[in-house]
Amino acid sequence: MKNFTWSEHVNNHTSRKAVCYISAYNGITVYTSIIEPYFSYFSLAWDSISQTLSNKIQRLQNQAAAL
């Protein structure tokens, strides 16, 4: 089993592109019920990452919230 670094982990998740073909209401529902809790829960674990990786995660969260 390979041990990922924080950099590999963040890059793996931020390189994915989502195409959204759902209504704004459904997009908000998906974001608040599925995506947002991950950002809230893992923010404690991400406390030790670099500012560069933190900025990448923040951009991803902003993009997800804008859907």
Contacts in CASP RR format, 6 or more apart in sequence:
PFRMAT RR
TARGET T0000
AUTHOR 0000-0000-0000
METHOD contacts of the structure
MODEL  1
MKNFTWSEHVNNHTSRKAVCYISAYNGITVYTSIIEPYFSYFSLAWDSIS
QTLSNKIQRLQNQAAAL
4 12 0 8 1.000
6 46 0 8 1.000
6 48 0 8 1.000
6 49 0 8 1.000
6 50 0 8 1.000
6 53 0 8 1.000
7 50 0 8 1.000
7 53 0 8 1.000
10 49 0 8 1.000
10 53 0 8 1.000
10 56 0 8 1.000
10 57 0 8 1.000
11 56 0 8 1.000
13 60 0 8 1.000
14 56 0 8 1.000
14 57 0 8 1.000
14 59 0 8 1.000
14 60 0 8 1.000
18 64 0 8 1.000
18 67 0 8 1.000
20 27 0 8 1.000
20 67 0 8 1.000
22 30 0 8 1.000
27 67 0 8 1.000
31 64 0 8 1.000
31 65 0 8 1.000
31 67 0 8 1.000
35 64 0 8 1.000
36 64 0 8 1.000
36 65 0 8 1.000
39 57 0 8 1.000
39 61 0 8 1.000
46 53 0 8 1.000
46 54 0 8 1.000
46 57 0 8 1.000
49 57 0 8 1.000
END
